[in-house]
Amino acid sequence: MIPALTAPDSSLALLREGYAFISRRCDRLGTDAFRTRLMLRPAVCVRGAEAARMFYGDRRFTRRGAFPPTLLHLLQDEGSVQSLDGSAHRARKELFLRLLQGAGAPRITEVLAQEWPAAVRRWQRADRVVLFDALNELLTQVAATWAGVPLDERDLALRAREVAEMRNRAGSIGPANWRAQFLRHRSERWARAVIARVRSGELTPPEGSAVAAIAGHRGDDGELLDLPVAGVELLNLIRPVAAVSRFGVFAALALLRHPRWRDAFAAGEDEDLHAFVLEVRRFFPFFPLVAGRVREPFTWQEHRFGTGDRVYLDLYGTDHDARSWTDPEVFDPERFRGWQGDPWTLIAQGAGGYAENHRCPGEPMTEWLLEDVVRLLTRSVRYEVGVQDFSISLNRLPTLPADGFVVSHVRPVPGTAAA
């Protein structure tokens, strides 16, 4: 049977311990699952590959009502693909798979290459650059351009700030979350206006572009998506691409801490680049956990889960599970040499399959972009990294190096794309 914590409620402990909350208790209890209360509601917390298979397999769970509305509205919102189940989810997921893994998806790396020189020029003019902010702005521009959405300088500044706050405040409560909610609503108004302009013919995006596909997508009933839902889905393309900036900062930190990899990539050695990116995604904390509510009763580990029960899967803990990863607290890209992929162990962006489960369909695009960010940071620019706080707090949800990774004296390498 699954053991229960003695504490009457674990919400404050979750906020206090963040990414480590579930794994610490699993280690203490010698289990992969325990029962507790979160936000005064009964919950089961689980970790590990078998737990991931249970959580993502067989469509046992719905995302509806699993997360607090304040978090849902910042990261997905009502009517989005992640909030759907069954045939509605599969139909909407097909749209995202076509956009994020279809023939036009790799073009996003071409857009990154096109936008990179202008970004480097901006960084050159600054005395200091917070790499997270800089990459967030760059990748917001890349996402919008790839999607076929025009952004002027003012729009770019607003959208970059808004998508960053949606992610940065997802784990917060009180005024910080309220402010992020306000910015989310402002982004949604902008996205709805873009979709409306496309549908009216005022804006003609490139043929086959993401914004054209979303504006013209029809549901099971043959009707166009409601304007608010279409706007949300447009944001659900732009926001995750911009979120790669977080991985980009972690990659820069890994390059700083492990100069052998920086030197290899700077010399043009790409053999281990994909392995390096996979290890960045495994090792560093991205999103801590995912929640679901049981759709139909089932039994796992001799525990009977009833309809509506809440279950929280530890993403970070599963990526650091010693049963799946040798020396999981050591950053070691070599572990991924020749790796064939396991949908239940490396789950920073969800587990299982892309089409049938809720695994993020943008995961391959994340890897493409991150590989190119590493190439560009090591080959086309030079920068200085001064004394600062690189510590990563596991009780900050989501987290980053404390000072955001500050660089200075950015300059292009002559003869490269940034020059």
For each residue, the residues with C-beta under 8 A, 3 or more apart:
1: 301 302 303
2: 31 33 34 35 44 301 302 303
3: 29 31 34 35
4: 34 35 36
5: 10 25 34 35 36
6:
7: 10 13 36 37
8: 37
9: 12 36 37 38 39 40
10: 5 7 13 14 21 36 37 38
11: 14 15 37 38 39 40
12: 9 15 16
13: 7 10 16 17 21
14: 10 11 17 18 21 38
15: 11 12 18 171 173 395 397
16: 12 13 395
17: 13 14 20 21 24 394 395
18: 14 15 21 171 288 393 394 395 396 397 399
19: 285 288 316 317 394 395 397 399
20: 17 23 24 316 317 394 395
21: 10 13 14 17 18 24 25 45 288
22: 25 26 45 46 47 289 312 314 317
23: 20 26 27 47 314 316 317 320
24: 17 20 21 27 28
25: 5 21 22 28 29 34 36 45
26: 22 23 29 30 31 32 33 34 45 47 314 317
27: 23 24 30
28: 24 25
29: 3 25 26 34
30: 26 27
31: 2 3 26 34
32: 26 46 47 48 50 51 301
33: 2 26 44 45 46 47 51 301 303
34: 2 3 4 5 25 26 29 31 44 45
35: 2 3 4 5 42 43 44
36: 4 5 7 9 10 25 42 43 44 45
37: 7 8 9 10 11 40 41 42 43
38: 9 10 11 14 41 43 310 312
39: 9 11 68
40: 9 11 37
41: 37 38 310
42: 35 36 37 309 310
43: 35 36 37 38 309 310 311 312
44: 2 33 34 35 36 303 305 309 310 311 312
45: 21 22 25 26 33 34 36 289 311 312 314
46: 22 32 33 51 54 55 311 312 313 314
47: 22 23 26 32 33 51 313 314 317 318 321
48: 32 51 52 317 318 321 323 324
49: 52 53 318 321 323 324 342 344 345
50: 32 53 54 344
51: 32 33 46 47 48 54 55 313 314 318
52: 48 49 55 56 313 318 344 345 347 351 352
53: 49 50 56 57 344 351 352
54: 46 50 51 57 60 300
55: 46 51 52 60 61 290 292 311 313 351
56: 52 53 344 350 351 352 357 358 359
57: 53 54 60 352 357
58: 298
59: 85 86 295 356 357
60: 54 55 57 292 294 295 296 298 305
61: 55 66 292 293 294 295 311
62: 65 66 85 292 293 295
63: 66 67 76 82 83 85 291 292 293 358
64: 83 85 293
65: 62 293
66: 61 62 63 291 292 293 310
67: 63 71 72 291
68: 39 71 72
69: 72 73
70: 73 74 173 177 181
71: 67 68 74 75 170 171
72: 67 68 69 75 76 77 78 83
73: 69 70 76 77 78 181 184
74: 70 71 166 167 169 170 177 180 181 184
75: 71 72 166 167 170 239
76: 63 72 73 80 82 83 232 236
77: 72 73 80 83 184 188 232 235
78: 72 73 83 232
79: 83 84 226 228 229 232
80: 76 77 83 84 229 232 233 236
81: 84 89 92 93 95 96 233 236
82: 63 76 236 358
83: 63 64 72 76 77 78 79 80
84: 79 80 81 88 89 92
85: 59 62 63 64 88 89 295
86: 59 89 90
87: 90 91 220
88: 84 85 91 92 219 220
89: 81 84 85 86 92 93 358
90: 86 87 93 94 355 356
91: 87 88 94 95 219 220
92: 81 84 88 89 95 96 219 233
93: 81 89 90 96 97 354 355 361
94: 90 91 97 98 355
95: 81 91 92 98 99 213 214 217
96: 81 92 93 99 100 237 361 362
97: 93 94 100 101 102 354 355 361
98: 94 95 101 102 213
99: 95 96 102 104 105 210 213 237
100: 96 97 105 237 361 362 364 365
101: 97 98 105 354 361 364 365
102: 97 98 99 105
103: 106
104: 99 107 208 209
105: 99 100 101 102 108 364 365
106: 103 109 110 368
107: 104 110 111 146
108: 105 111 112 142 143 146 241 365 368 369
109: 106 112 113 368 369 372
110: 106 107 113 114
111: 107 108 114 115 142 145 146
112: 108 109 115 116 138 139 142 369 372 373 376
113: 109 110 116 372 417
114: 110 111 145
115: 111 112 118 119 138 141 142 145
116: 112 113 119 120 138 376 380 417 418
117: 120 121 412 417 418 419
118: 115 121 122
119: 115 116 122 123 134 137 138 141
120: 116 117 123 124 380 381 410 412 418
121: 117 118 124 125
122: 118 119 125 126 134
123: 119 120 126 129 134 381 383 407 410
124: 120 121 410 411 412
125: 121 122
126: 122 123 129 410
127: 408
128: 406 407 408
129: 123 126 133 134 383 406 407 408 410
130: 133 134 403 404 405 406
131: 134 135 248 249 252 404 405 406 407
132: 135 136 245 246 248 249 400 404 405
133: 129 130 136 137 164 404
134: 119 122 123 129 130 131 137 138
135: 131 132 138 139 244 245 248 249 373
136: 132 133 139 140 160 163 164 242 245
137: 119 133 134 140 141 156 157 160
138: 112 115 116 119 134 135 141 142 245
139: 112 135 136 142 143 241 242 244 245 248 369
140: 136 137 143 144 151 156 159 160 163 238 241 242
141: 115 119 137 138 144 145 151 156 160
142: 108 111 112 115 138 139 145 146 241 369
143: 108 139 140 146 147 237 238 239 241 242
144: 140 141 147 149 150 151 156 159 238
145: 111 114 115 141 142 148 149 151
146: 107 108 111 142 143 210 241
147: 143 144 209 210 211 234 237 238
148: 145 205 206 209 210 211 212
149: 144 145 194 205 211 234 238
150: 144 155 203
151: 140 141 144 145 155 156 159
152: 155 156
153: 156 157
154: 157 158
155: 150 151 152 158 159 190
156: 137 140 141 144 151 152 153 159 160
157: 137 153 154 160 161
158: 154 155 161 162 186 190
159: 140 144 151 155 156 162 163 187 190 238
160: 136 137 140 141 156 157 163 164 242
161: 157 158 164 165 183
162: 158 159 165 166 183 184 186 187
163: 136 140 159 160 166 167 187 235 238 239 242 243
164: 133 136 160 161 167 168 242 245
165: 161 162 168 169 179 180 183 184
166: 74 75 162 163 169 170 180 183 184 187 239
167: 74 75 163 164 170 239 243 246 398
168: 164 165 180 398
169: 74 165 166 172 176 177 179 180
170: 71 74 75 166 167 180 397 398
171: 15 18 71 288 396 397 398
172: 169 176 177 180 397
173: 15 70 176 177
174: 177 178
175: 178 179
176: 169 172 173 179 180
177: 70 74 169 172 173 174 180 181
178: 174 175 181 182
179: 165 169 175 176 182 183
180: 74 165 166 168 169 170 172 176 177 183 184
181: 70 73 74 177 178 184 185
182: 178 179 185 186
183: 161 162 165 166 179 180 186 187
184: 73 74 77 162 165 166 180 181 187 188
185: 181 182 188 189
186: 158 162 182 183 189 190
187: 159 162 163 166 183 184 190 191 235
188: 77 184 185 191 192 228 231 232 235
189: 185 186 192 193 231
190: 155 158 159 186 187 193 194
191: 187 188 194 195 230 231 232 234 235
192: 188 189 195 196 227 228 230 231
193: 189 190 196 197
194: 149 190 191 197 198 203 211 231 234
195: 191 192 198 199 211 214 215 227 230 231 234
196: 192 193 199 200 227
197: 193 194 200 202 203
198: 194 195 201 202 203 204 205 211 212 215
199: 195 196 215 224
200: 196 197
201: 198 204
202: 197 198
203: 150 194 197 198
204: 198 201
205: 148 149 198 209 211 212 215
206: 148 209 212
207: 212
208: 104 212 213
209: 104 147 148 205 206 212 213
210: 99 146 147 148 213 214 234 237
211: 147 148 149 194 195 198 205 214 215 234
212: 148 198 205 206 207 208 209 215 216
213: 95 98 99 208 209 210 216 217
214: 95 195 210 211 217 225 230 233 234 237
215: 195 198 199 205 211 212 224 230
216: 212 213 224
217: 95 213 214 224 225 230 233
218: 221 222 223 224 225
219: 88 91 92 222 223 224 225
220: 87 88 91
221: 218
222: 218 219
223: 218 219
224: 199 215 216 217 218 219 230
225: 214 217 218 219 229 230 233
226: 79 229 230
227: 192 195 196 230 231
228: 79 188 192 231 232
229: 79 80 225 226 232 233
230: 191 192 195 214 215 217 224 225 226 227 233 234
231: 188 189 191 192 194 195 227 228 234 235
232: 76 77 78 79 80 188 191 228 229 235 236
233: 80 81 92 214 217 225 229 230 236 237
234: 147 149 191 194 195 210 211 214 230 231 237 238
235: 77 163 187 188 191 231 232 238 239
236: 76 80 81 82 232 233 239 240
237: 96 99 100 143 147 210 214 233 234 240 241 362
238: 140 143 144 147 149 159 163 234 235 241 242
239: 75 143 163 166 167 235 236 242 243
240: 236 237 243 244 360 362 366
241: 108 139 140 142 143 146 237 238 244 362 365 369
242: 136 139 140 143 160 163 164 238 239 245
243: 163 167 239 240 246 247
244: 135 139 240 241 247 248 366 369 370 373
245: 132 135 136 138 139 164 242 248 249
246: 132 167 243 249 250 286 398 400
247: 243 244 250 251 280 281 284 286 366 370
248: 131 132 135 139 244 245 251 252 370 373 377
249: 131 132 135 245 246 252 253 400 401 404 405
250: 246 247 253 254 280 283 284
251: 247 248 254 255 276 277 280 370 373 374 377
252: 131 248 249 255 256 377 405
253: 249 250 256 257 284 390 401 405
254: 250 251 257 258 261 276 279 280 283 284 331
255: 251 252 258 259 261 262 265 374 377 378
256: 252 253 259 262 385 390
257: 253 254 331
258: 254 255 261 262 331
259: 255 256 262 263
260: 263 264
261: 254 255 258 264 265 272 276 333
262: 255 256 258 259 265 266 378
263: 259 260 266 267
264: 260 261 267 269 272
265: 255 261 262 268 269 270 273 276 374 375 378 379
266: 262 263 378 379
267: 263 264
268: 265 379
269: 264 265 272 273
270: 265 273 375
271:
272: 261 264 269 275 276 333 334 337
273: 265 269 270 276 277 371 374 375
274: 277 278 336 367 371
275: 272 278 279 333 334 335 336 337 339
276: 251 254 261 265 272 273 279 280 333 374
277: 251 273 274 280 281 367 370 371 374
278: 274 275 281 282 333 336 339 346 367
279: 254 275 276 282 283 331 332 333 335 336
280: 247 250 251 254 276 277 283 284 370
281: 247 277 278 284 286 346 348 349 366 367 370
282: 278 279 319 320 325 346 348
283: 250 254 279 280 319 331
284: 247 250 253 254 280 281 392
285: 19 288 316 392 394 398 399
286: 246 247 281 315 316 348 349 398
287: 290 315 316 348 349 398
288: 18 19 21 171 285 314 315 316 397 398
289: 22 45 312 313 314 315 316
290: 55 287 312 313 315 350 358
291: 63 66 67 310 311 312 313
292: 55 60 61 62 63 66 310 311 313
293: 61 62 63 64 65 66 308 309 310 311
294: 60 61 297 298 305 306 307 308 309 311
295: 59 60 61 62 85 307
296: 60 307
297: 294 304 305 306 307
298: 58 60 294 304 305
299: 302 303 304 305
300: 54 303 305
301: 1 2 32 33
302: 1 2 299
303: 1 2 33 44 299 300
304: 297 298 299
305: 44 60 294 297 298 299 300 309 311
306: 294 297 309
307: 294 295 296 297
308: 293 294
309: 42 43 44 293 294 305 306
310: 38 41 42 43 44 66 291 292 293
311: 43 44 45 46 55 61 291 292 293 294 305
312: 22 38 43 44 45 46 289 290 291
313: 46 47 51 52 55 289 290 291 292 318 351
314: 22 23 26 45 46 47 51 288 289 317 318
315: 286 287 288 289 290 318 319 347 348 350
316: 19 20 23 285 286 287 288 289 319 320
317: 19 20 22 23 26 47 48 314 320 321
318: 47 48 49 51 52 313 314 315 321 324 345 347 351
319: 282 283 315 316 325 328 345 346 347 348
320: 23 282 316 317 325 328 329
321: 47 48 49 317 318 324 325 328 345
322: 325 326 327 328
323: 48 49
324: 48 49 318 321 328 342 345
325: 282 319 320 321 322 328 335 345
326: 322 335
327: 322 330 332
328: 319 320 321 322 324 325
329: 320
330: 327
331: 254 257 258 279 283
332: 279 327 335
333: 261 272 275 276 278 279 336 337
334: 272 275 337
335: 275 279 325 326 332 339
336: 274 275 278 279 333 339
337: 272 275 333 334
338:
339: 275 278 335 336 342
340:
341: 346
342: 49 324 339 345 346
343: 347 351 352 353 359
344: 49 50 52 53 56 347 351 352
345: 49 52 318 319 321 324 325 342
346: 278 281 282 319 341 342
347: 52 315 318 319 343 344 350 351
348: 281 282 286 287 315 319
349: 281 286 287 359 360 362 363 366
350: 56 290 315 347 357 358 359 360 363
351: 52 53 55 56 313 318 343 344 347 357 359
352: 52 53 56 57 343 344 356 357 358 359
353: 343 356 357 359
354: 93 97 101 357 359 360 361 363
355: 90 93 94 97
356: 59 90 352 353
357: 56 57 59 350 351 352 353 354
358: 56 63 82 89 290 350 352
359: 56 343 349 350 351 352 353 354 363
360: 240 349 350 354 363 366
361: 93 96 97 100 101 354
362: 96 100 237 240 241 349 365 366
363: 349 350 354 359 360 366 367
364: 100 101 105 367 368
365: 100 101 105 108 241 362 368 369
366: 240 244 247 281 349 360 362 363 369 370
367: 274 277 278 281 363 364 370 371
368: 106 108 109 364 365 371 372
369: 108 109 112 139 142 241 244 365 366 372 373
370: 244 247 248 251 277 280 281 366 367 373 374
371: 273 274 277 367 368 374 375
372: 109 112 113 368 369 375 376
373: 112 135 244 248 251 369 370 376 377
374: 251 255 265 273 276 277 370 371 377 378
375: 265 270 273 371 372 378 379 380
376: 112 116 372 373 379 380 381 417 418
377: 248 251 252 255 373 374 380 381
378: 255 262 265 266 374 375
379: 265 266 268 375 376 413 416
380: 116 120 375 376 377 412 413 416 417 418 419
381: 120 123 376 377 410 411 412 413 416 418
382: 409 410 411 412 413
383: 123 129 407 408 409 410 411
384: 407 408 409
385: 256 388 405 406 407 408
386: 406 408
387:
388: 385 401 402 403 405 406
389: 401 402 403
390: 253 256 401 402 403 405
391: 401 402
392: 284 285 399 400 401 402
393: 18 396 399 402
394: 17 18 19 20 285 399
395: 15 16 17 18 19 20
396: 18 171 393 399 400
397: 15 18 19 170 171 172 288
398: 167 168 170 171 246 285 286 287 288
399: 18 19 285 392 393 394 396
400: 132 246 249 392 396 404 405
401: 249 253 388 389 390 391 392 404 405
402: 388 389 390 391 392 393
403: 130 388 389 390 406
404: 130 131 132 133 249 400 401
405: 130 131 132 249 252 253 385 388 390 400 401
406: 128 129 130 131 385 386 388 403
407: 123 128 129 131 383 384 385 410
408: 127 128 129 383 384 385 386
409: 382 383 384
410: 120 123 124 126 129 381 382 383 407
411: 124 381 382 383
412: 117 120 124 380 381 382 416 418 419
413: 379 380 381 382 416 418 419
414: 419
415: 419
416: 379 380 381 412 413 419
417: 113 116 117 376 380
418: 116 117 120 376 380 381 412 413
419: 117 380 412 413 414 415 416
